Amino acid sequence: MNKTNRRDILKSVGVLGATLTVGTQFAPSVKGTSVPSNSWTTSRGNAGRTGATTDNGPRSDVTTEWSFDMDGGMHTTEPVVDNGMFYLAVSTAHTPSASNGYVAAYDVAEQTTVWKRKNIARPGTPTIGNGTIYFATFGSEDANGTGFFALDSSNGETKWHKSASAGISDSLFTDGRLYVNMSAGAAHLDPSTGDVIWSTEGINSSACYADGKLFYAEGIALSADDGSVLWDVSTDEDQLQSATNGLVYSVKTGNAGPAVMARSVDDGSVEWSHSLSVDDSFWNATLAVANGHVFFRAGNSVRALDAKTGTEAWVHEVDAELTNAPAVGNNTLYIAGRTTLDQDDGDAVVTAIDTASGDRQWDYSFGSWNFDEYGPAAKTPVIADGRVYTTTYPMGSTLDWMYTEYADFHILGSSSKPTTTDGKTTETTTNTTSETSTVNATTSKSAPGQSTTQKTTSSTEMSKTTTTKSTTGTTGTATMTASNGQPGFGVLTTIGGLAGLGAYLRSRVERKE
């Protein structure tokens, strides 16, 4: 029995809509942090890493536009979207002994695969800029399949490639420039050739960008022009993460936290700090910043702070198992997870929340699959061109192979499409069959306070074959444990135990059928 039949993705979609009036407030863009409309071009959406866009997501008549089995997983990566195309960095093997994957481009409107670059090591989340898709790979010793790649985003052909020994990762493209981390430190590369323009030693973390400055997670700000150090607060133990509107936002975890902080982009001075009365294991320390608020997930709630003062604006409690970080599309926040707290039950779910009021707009459950041990959970949504792009995974599994064996990709859109006739805008509605699922939620509010370039042999496949359409599935819950970015490492013996063994034996039986 082949893999698709084993997975047996079921046709069951659900939507619960509670349409609310959406406000018009949105944060002005900062130089270098905004991206063209209908785009989400890098990890967390833009150079500021704000997890936000002025694009809208789906309306309350949300429906599944396209779903397919990726033949791999995206537990450590996110989709990127640009100019009517989306790009996936997929792991097909992610274990201590194997690391393989592919990067592929898809046409959103045509629902077709445009090209697929295979025979590479496990890829990281790409960055798109100037007609090029940049990405690093991890975990394999094949010289032609590892390192850092720059591919033509239209056809997947190699523009340039750097070997794994250069240690290039964490790419960021803004204002026509490409910034990366290298084994030698932070660097600015020529985006057309990969040649080093400047590098600064002693920095080994990801960056966000605003106002001509690069802010590295470890607490160091560099000039984007020449790499000189502008300020250094690395001894303060907070991790710089998102930059916009004259502030860079950071988080503290472990013994130093948990806390959310805001610093001046000019000198790194602390503007405010908000301590959290939650254990580190119950919050996701990835921020979204938009519309005058800083958003994050704590347990199964979403919290909003005033972006200028740090005072709590609202808390939205959801009766579901939330996962990962929120994302913002225009005036709506999107958070994903699983509909139930039971590990082997439920569906993947995305919840939409008004960013100003904290009120729920709609919930949508989807993604069912025929796998008893773990129901699917949805990862952090990516928002672009009126759609939500997300993947599902078996949350709670401590077996690495499950994250590539059981994973699907989904695009959520609106069933009614605006059309223009004789200068008048109308809506065309497509009837869809759906099942309704309810996710209870409550909102509490508080008033805001005052190297060498290498040529490689291309293994890119160009195609126009339509990927199989399917719909949605069921989900399940559990706490995700990770080590070095890989689910399950270090905990198989203590946590996997009998549950993991049972899942493995069942999969072996299914494969023999």
C-alpha positions as CSV (number, residue, x, y, z in Angstrom):
1,M,0.0,0.0,0.0
2,N,1.5,3.3,-1.0
3,K,2.1,6.3,1.4
4,T,-0.8,8.3,0.1
5,N,-3.3,5.5,0.8
6,R,-1.8,4.9,4.2
7,R,-2.3,8.5,5.1
8,D,-5.8,8.5,3.6
9,I,-6.5,12.2,4.0
10,L,-10.3,12.6,4.7
11,K,-12.7,15.1,3.3
12,S,-13.9,16.9,6.4
13,V,-13.8,20.7,6.8
14,G,-15.2,22.8,9.5
15,V,-15.8,26.5,10.0
16,L,-17.3,28.6,12.8
17,G,-17.6,32.2,11.9
18,A,-18.4,35.1,14.1
19,T,-17.9,38.1,11.8
20,L,-16.9,41.3,13.5
21,T,-16.3,44.8,12.3
22,V,-12.6,45.2,11.7
23,G,-10.8,48.4,12.6
24,T,-8.6,50.3,10.2
25,Q,-5.6,51.0,12.5
26,F,-2.3,49.6,11.3
27,A,1.3,50.4,12.1
28,P,3.2,52.4,9.5
29,S,6.0,50.5,7.8
30,V,9.6,51.2,8.6
31,K,12.3,51.5,5.9
32,G,13.5,48.0,4.9
33,T,10.9,46.1,6.9
34,S,8.0,46.2,4.5
35,V,7.6,43.8,1.6
36,P,5.4,44.1,-1.5
37,S,1.7,43.3,-1.2
38,N,0.8,39.6,-1.5
39,S,4.2,38.5,-0.2
40,W,5.8,36.8,2.8
41,T,9.4,36.6,1.7
42,T,11.4,35.3,4.7
43,S,11.1,33.8,8.1
44,R,8.5,35.9,10.1
45,G,7.5,37.6,6.9
46,N,9.8,40.6,6.4
47,A,13.2,42.0,7.3
48,G,11.9,43.3,10.6
49,R,10.9,39.7,11.5
50,T,7.6,41.1,12.8
51,G,5.4,38.2,11.8
52,A,3.0,40.6,10.2
53,T,1.8,41.9,6.9
54,T,-0.7,44.5,5.7
55,D,-2.2,41.8,3.5
56,N,-5.6,40.4,4.5
57,G,-6.1,36.7,5.3
58,P,-9.4,34.8,4.6
59,R,-12.8,36.3,5.6
60,S,-15.2,34.4,7.9
61,D,-16.4,32.3,4.9
62,V,-13.1,30.5,5.2
63,T,-12.6,27.3,3.2
64,T,-9.7,24.9,2.2
65,E,-8.5,25.9,-1.3
66,W,-5.8,23.4,-1.7
67,S,-4.2,20.6,0.4
68,F,-1.6,18.0,-0.5
69,D,0.8,15.5,1.0
70,M,4.3,17.0,0.8
71,D,6.0,13.5,1.0
72,G,8.0,15.1,3.9
73,G,7.6,17.6,6.7
74,M,8.1,21.3,7.6
75,H,8.3,21.2,11.3
76,T,11.3,23.5,11.4
77,T,10.5,25.7,8.4
78,E,7.7,28.0,7.1
79,P,6.4,28.7,3.6
80,V,7.4,31.8,1.8
81,V,5.2,33.6,-0.7
82,D,6.0,36.0,-3.5
83,N,4.4,37.3,-6.7
84,G,1.7,34.6,-7.0
85,M,4.1,31.7,-6.1
86,F,4.8,30.0,-2.9
87,Y,7.9,28.0,-1.9
88,L,8.3,25.1,0.4
89,A,11.5,23.9,2.2
90,V,10.6,20.2,3.0
91,S,12.5,17.6,5.0
92,T,12.1,14.1,3.6
93,A,14.5,12.5,6.2
94,H,15.3,14.1,9.5
95,T,17.0,11.6,11.9
96,P,20.4,11.4,13.5
97,S,21.6,9.3,10.6
98,A,19.9,11.0,7.6
99,S,19.1,14.5,6.5
100,N,17.5,15.0,3.1
101,G,14.9,17.3,1.6
102,Y,13.8,19.5,-1.3
103,V,12.8,23.0,-2.1
104,A,9.9,23.5,-4.5
105,A,7.9,26.3,-6.1
106,Y,4.1,26.2,-6.7
107,D,1.7,28.4,-8.7
108,V,-1.0,29.6,-6.3
109,A,-3.8,30.2,-8.8
110,E,-3.0,27.2,-11.1
111,Q,-2.4,24.9,-8.2
112,T,0.6,23.3,-10.0
113,T,4.2,22.5,-9.2
114,V,6.4,24.8,-11.2
115,W,9.8,23.3,-10.2
116,K,11.3,21.1,-7.5
117,R,15.0,21.0,-6.4
118,K,15.7,17.6,-5.0
119,N,18.8,15.7,-3.8
120,I,19.8,18.3,-1.2
121,A,20.2,18.1,2.5
122,R,17.4,19.2,4.8
123,P,16.7,22.9,3.8
124,G,16.0,25.8,6.1
125,T,13.4,28.5,5.6
126,P,14.2,30.4,2.4
127,T,14.5,34.1,1.7
128,I,13.4,35.6,-1.6
129,G,14.8,38.8,-3.1
130,N,15.6,40.1,-6.5
131,G,14.3,37.1,-8.4
132,T,16.4,34.7,-6.3
133,I,15.5,32.2,-3.5
134,Y,18.3,31.8,-0.9
135,F,18.5,29.0,1.6
136,A,20.9,26.9,3.7
137,T,21.0,23.2,4.1
138,F,21.8,21.1,7.2
139,G,23.0,17.7,8.2
140,S,24.4,15.9,5.1
141,E,28.0,15.4,3.8
142,D,27.2,15.4,0.1
143,A,29.2,18.3,-1.3
144,N,26.7,19.0,-4.1
145,G,23.7,18.8,-1.8
146,T,24.8,20.8,1.1
147,G,25.8,24.4,1.8
148,F,24.1,27.6,0.9
149,F,22.2,28.0,-2.4
150,A,21.0,30.9,-4.5
151,L,18.5,29.7,-7.1
152,D,16.5,31.4,-9.8
153,S,13.0,31.7,-8.2
154,S,11.3,31.3,-11.5
155,N,12.9,28.0,-12.6
156,G,15.0,26.7,-9.7
157,E,18.3,26.8,-11.6
158,T,21.5,27.5,-9.6
159,K,22.8,31.0,-9.7
160,W,25.5,30.4,-7.2
161,H,26.4,28.0,-4.3
162,K,28.7,28.1,-1.3
163,S,30.0,25.0,0.3
164,A,28.9,23.8,3.8
165,S,32.3,24.8,5.2
166,A,31.4,28.5,4.8
167,G,28.7,27.9,7.5
168,I,26.2,30.3,5.9
169,S,22.7,30.4,7.3
170,D,19.9,32.8,8.6
171,S,19.6,34.8,5.3
172,L,17.9,38.2,5.2
173,F,17.3,40.2,2.1
174,T,16.4,43.9,2.3
175,D,17.1,47.1,0.3
176,G,18.8,45.1,-2.4
177,R,21.3,43.5,0.1
178,L,21.8,40.0,1.4
179,Y,22.8,39.5,5.0
180,V,23.7,36.1,6.5
181,N,25.5,34.4,9.3
182,M,28.8,32.6,8.5
183,S,31.2,30.5,10.5
184,A,33.3,33.6,10.6
185,G,30.5,35.8,11.9
186,A,27.8,38.2,10.5
187,A,28.3,39.1,6.9
188,H,26.9,41.1,4.0
189,L,27.1,39.1,0.7
190,D,26.8,40.3,-2.9
191,P,23.3,38.9,-3.7
192,S,24.4,38.2,-7.3
193,T,27.6,36.3,-6.6
194,G,27.8,35.4,-2.9
195,D,31.1,37.3,-2.5
196,V,31.6,38.8,0.9
197,I,31.3,42.6,1.1
198,W,31.9,42.9,4.8
199,S,32.0,40.6,7.8
200,T,32.0,41.1,11.6
201,E,33.5,38.4,13.8
202,G,32.0,37.1,17.0
203,I,28.3,37.1,16.1
204,N,26.4,33.9,15.7
205,S,22.7,34.5,15.7
206,S,19.8,35.5,13.5
207,A,19.1,39.2,12.7
208,C,16.2,41.5,12.2
209,Y,16.5,44.8,10.4
210,A,15.2,48.4,10.6
211,D,16.4,51.9,9.9
212,G,19.7,50.8,8.4
213,K,20.6,48.7,11.3
214,L,20.9,44.9,11.9
215,F,19.9,43.6,15.3
216,Y,21.3,40.2,16.2
217,A,19.5,38.0,18.7
218,E,22.5,37.8,21.1
219,G,22.1,41.6,21.7
220,I,24.4,43.3,19.2
221,A,23.4,46.0,16.7
222,L,25.5,46.5,13.6
223,S,25.5,49.2,10.8
224,A,24.0,47.6,7.7
225,D,26.4,49.7,5.6
226,D,29.7,48.5,6.9
227,G,29.1,46.0,9.8
228,S,30.5,48.2,12.5
229,V,29.2,47.7,16.0
230,L,26.6,50.4,17.0
231,W,25.8,49.0,20.5
232,D,26.1,45.8,22.5
233,V,23.8,44.7,25.3
234,S,24.6,41.0,25.1
235,T,25.3,40.8,28.8
236,D,21.6,41.6,29.5
237,E,20.5,38.1,28.4
238,D,17.5,39.1,26.3
239,Q,17.2,37.9,22.7
240,L,16.6,40.6,20.1
241,Q,13.8,39.5,17.8
242,S,11.6,42.0,15.9
243,A,12.2,45.6,14.9
244,T,9.8,48.3,13.8
245,N,8.8,51.9,14.5
246,G,12.0,52.9,16.3
247,L,12.0,49.9,18.7
248,V,13.5,46.5,18.7
249,Y,11.6,43.9,20.7
250,S,13.2,41.1,22.7
251,V,12.4,38.2,25.0
252,K,14.0,36.7,28.1
253,T,13.7,33.0,28.8
254,G,15.1,30.6,31.4
255,N,16.5,31.9,34.6
256,A,16.5,35.4,33.2
257,G,12.8,35.5,32.3
258,P,10.2,35.1,31.1
259,A,9.8,38.7,29.9
260,V,9.1,40.8,26.8
261,M,11.2,43.9,26.4
262,A,11.5,46.9,24.0
263,R,14.7,48.7,23.3
264,S,15.6,51.8,21.3
265,V,17.0,51.0,17.9
266,D,19.4,54.0,18.3
267,D,21.3,53.0,21.5
268,G,19.8,49.8,22.8
269,S,18.4,51.4,25.9
270,V,15.4,49.7,27.6
271,E,12.1,51.5,26.9
272,W,10.0,49.0,28.8
273,S,10.0,45.5,30.2
274,H,7.0,43.3,30.9
275,S,7.5,40.3,33.2
276,L,5.3,37.2,32.6
277,S,3.8,35.1,35.4
278,V,4.1,31.9,33.3
279,D,6.5,29.0,33.2
280,D,8.9,28.9,30.2
281,S,7.3,25.7,29.1
282,F,3.9,27.3,28.7
283,W,4.8,30.2,26.4
284,N,6.1,30.6,22.9
285,A,8.9,33.2,22.9
286,T,8.3,34.3,19.3
287,L,6.7,37.7,18.9
288,A,4.4,39.3,16.3
289,V,4.4,43.1,16.2
290,A,1.7,45.1,14.4
291,N,-1.1,47.6,14.9
292,G,0.4,49.1,18.0
293,H,0.7,45.8,19.8
294,V,3.1,43.0,20.6
295,F,1.5,39.6,20.5
296,F,2.6,36.2,21.8
297,R,1.2,32.9,22.9
298,A,1.2,31.8,26.5
299,G,-0.2,28.3,27.0
300,N,-3.5,28.2,25.2
301,S,-4.0,32.0,25.3
302,V,-2.9,34.9,23.1
303,R,-1.7,38.0,24.8
304,A,-1.4,41.5,23.5
305,L,0.8,44.3,25.0
306,D,0.8,47.9,24.1
307,A,3.9,48.3,21.8
308,K,4.9,51.7,23.2
309,T,4.4,51.0,26.9
310,G,4.4,47.3,27.5
311,T,1.1,47.3,29.4
312,E,-1.3,44.4,28.8
313,A,-4.0,45.3,26.4
314,W,-6.0,42.0,26.2
315,V,-5.8,38.3,26.8
316,H,-7.7,35.8,24.6
317,E,-8.2,32.3,26.0
318,V,-8.9,29.5,23.5
319,D,-10.3,26.1,24.5
320,A,-7.8,24.3,22.2
321,E,-4.2,23.2,22.1
322,L,-2.3,26.2,20.6
323,T,1.0,25.7,19.0
324,N,3.9,27.9,17.8
325,A,3.6,31.7,17.3
326,P,0.9,34.0,16.1
327,A,1.0,35.9,12.8
328,V,-0.9,39.1,11.7
329,G,-2.5,39.9,8.4
330,N,-3.7,43.6,8.4
331,N,-6.1,43.9,11.3
332,T,-6.4,40.2,12.2
333,L,-4.2,37.9,14.2
334,Y,-4.0,34.2,13.3
335,I,-3.0,31.4,15.7
336,A,-3.0,27.7,15.0
337,G,-3.1,24.4,16.9
338,R,-5.4,21.5,17.5
339,T,-9.1,21.5,18.4
340,T,-8.7,19.3,21.5
341,L,-6.2,18.6,24.3
342,D,-6.4,14.9,23.7
343,Q,-3.2,13.6,22.0
344,D,-5.0,11.2,19.7
345,D,-8.0,13.2,18.8
346,G,-9.1,16.5,17.3
347,D,-8.4,18.4,14.1
348,A,-5.9,21.1,13.0
349,V,-7.4,24.5,13.7
350,V,-6.7,28.1,12.9
351,T,-8.3,30.9,15.0
352,A,-8.7,34.5,13.8
353,I,-8.7,37.3,16.4
354,D,-9.3,41.0,16.0
355,T,-5.9,42.7,16.8
356,A,-7.6,45.8,18.4
357,S,-10.2,44.2,20.6
358,G,-9.0,40.7,21.1
359,D,-12.4,39.3,20.0
360,R,-12.6,36.1,18.0
361,Q,-13.6,36.5,14.4
362,W,-13.7,32.8,13.4
363,D,-12.3,29.3,13.9
364,Y,-11.7,26.8,11.2
365,S,-10.9,23.1,11.7
366,F,-9.3,21.0,9.0
367,G,-6.5,18.5,8.2
368,S,-7.9,15.1,9.3
369,W,-5.8,12.0,8.7
370,N,-6.1,8.3,9.4
371,F,-3.4,8.0,12.1
372,D,-4.5,6.9,15.6
373,E,-1.6,7.9,17.8
374,Y,-1.4,11.6,17.1
375,G,-3.9,13.9,15.5
376,P,-2.6,16.7,13.3
377,A,-1.9,20.2,14.7
378,A,-1.4,23.3,12.5
379,K,1.9,25.2,12.5
380,T,2.2,29.0,12.6
381,P,0.2,30.5,9.8
382,V,1.8,32.5,6.9
383,I,-0.5,35.3,5.6
384,A,-0.5,36.6,2.0
385,D,-2.9,37.5,-0.8
386,G,-6.1,36.8,1.2
387,R,-4.9,33.3,2.2
388,V,-3.5,31.4,5.1
389,Y,-0.6,29.0,4.3
390,T,0.1,26.4,6.9
391,T,1.3,22.8,7.5
392,T,0.2,20.1,9.8
393,Y,2.3,17.7,11.9
394,P,1.8,15.0,14.6
395,M,2.3,17.2,17.7
396,G,3.5,15.2,20.7
397,S,5.3,12.5,18.8
398,T,8.9,11.9,20.0
399,L,9.8,9.9,16.9
400,D,11.6,12.0,14.3
401,W,10.4,10.0,11.3
402,M,6.8,10.8,12.1
403,Y,7.4,14.5,11.3
404,T,8.2,13.6,7.7
405,E,5.8,10.7,7.3
406,Y,2.7,12.5,8.7
407,A,2.6,16.1,7.4
408,D,0.4,17.9,4.9
409,F,0.3,21.4,3.4
410,H,-2.9,23.5,3.3
411,I,-4.0,26.8,1.8
412,L,-7.1,28.4,3.4
413,G,-9.0,31.1,1.5
414,S,-12.5,32.6,1.3
415,S,-15.3,30.8,-0.5
416,S,-16.6,34.1,-1.9
417,K,-14.3,35.9,-4.3
418,P,-14.6,39.6,-5.0
419,T,-15.2,40.3,-8.7
420,T,-15.5,43.6,-10.7
421,T,-18.2,44.1,-13.3
422,D,-18.8,47.5,-15.0
423,G,-16.8,49.2,-12.3
424,K,-18.9,47.7,-9.5
425,T,-17.4,45.2,-7.0
426,T,-19.5,42.2,-6.2
427,E,-18.9,38.8,-4.5
428,T,-19.1,35.5,-6.2
429,T,-19.9,32.7,-3.7
430,T,-18.9,29.1,-4.2
431,N,-21.0,26.6,-2.3
432,T,-19.0,24.2,-0.1
433,T,-20.0,21.3,2.1
434,S,-18.7,21.8,5.6
435,E,-18.9,20.5,9.1
436,T,-19.0,22.9,12.0
437,S,-16.7,22.6,15.0
438,T,-16.8,24.9,18.0
439,V,-13.7,26.2,19.8
440,N,-14.7,28.1,22.9
441,A,-12.8,31.3,23.7
442,T,-12.9,34.2,26.2
443,T,-11.2,37.5,26.0
444,S,-10.2,39.7,28.9
445,K,-9.1,43.3,28.3
446,S,-7.2,45.9,30.2
447,A,-6.8,49.6,29.3
448,P,-3.5,50.4,27.7
449,G,-1.0,52.4,29.7
450,Q,0.5,55.7,29.0
451,S,34.3,32.8,0.4
452,T,34.5,30.8,-2.9
453,T,31.7,30.4,-5.4
454,Q,31.1,26.9,-6.6
455,K,29.3,25.6,-9.7
456,T,27.1,22.6,-9.1
457,T,25.1,20.2,-11.3
458,S,21.4,21.1,-11.2
459,S,18.9,18.5,-10.3
460,T,15.9,20.8,-10.6
461,E,12.7,19.4,-12.1
462,M,10.5,21.8,-14.1
463,S,6.9,20.7,-14.3
464,K,3.3,21.8,-14.7
465,T,1.6,18.8,-13.2
466,T,-1.3,19.6,-10.9
467,T,-0.7,18.4,-7.3
468,T,-3.5,16.2,-6.0
469,K,-6.2,18.2,-4.3
470,S,-7.5,17.0,-1.0
471,T,-9.1,18.5,2.0
472,T,-8.7,18.3,5.7
473,G,-8.2,16.1,8.7
474,T,-8.2,15.4,12.4
475,T,-5.8,16.6,15.1
476,G,-4.3,15.6,18.4
477,T,-2.4,17.2,21.3
478,A,0.7,16.8,23.4
479,T,3.7,18.8,24.5
480,M,6.4,19.2,21.8
481,T,10.0,18.5,23.0
482,A,12.9,19.5,20.8
483,S,16.7,19.4,20.9
484,N,18.9,21.3,18.5
485,G,15.8,22.1,16.4
486,Q,15.0,18.5,15.9
487,P,11.9,16.9,17.5
488,G,12.5,14.0,19.8
489,F,16.2,14.0,20.2
490,G,17.2,13.5,23.8
491,V,13.8,12.4,24.9
492,L,13.1,9.1,23.0
493,T,14.1,6.9,26.0
494,T,12.3,8.8,28.7
495,I,9.2,10.0,26.9
496,G,8.8,7.9,23.7
497,G,8.7,4.6,25.4
498,L,5.7,2.4,24.8
499,A,3.7,5.0,22.9
500,G,6.5,5.5,20.3
501,L,7.1,1.8,20.0
502,G,3.4,1.1,19.5
503,A,3.3,3.8,16.7
504,Y,6.3,2.4,15.0
505,L,5.0,-1.2,15.1
506,R,1.6,0.0,13.7
507,S,3.4,1.8,10.9
508,R,5.3,-1.3,10.0
509,V,2.1,-3.3,9.9
510,E,0.5,-0.7,7.6
511,R,3.5,-0.7,5.3
512,K,3.2,-4.5,4.8
513,E,-0.5,-4.3,3.9
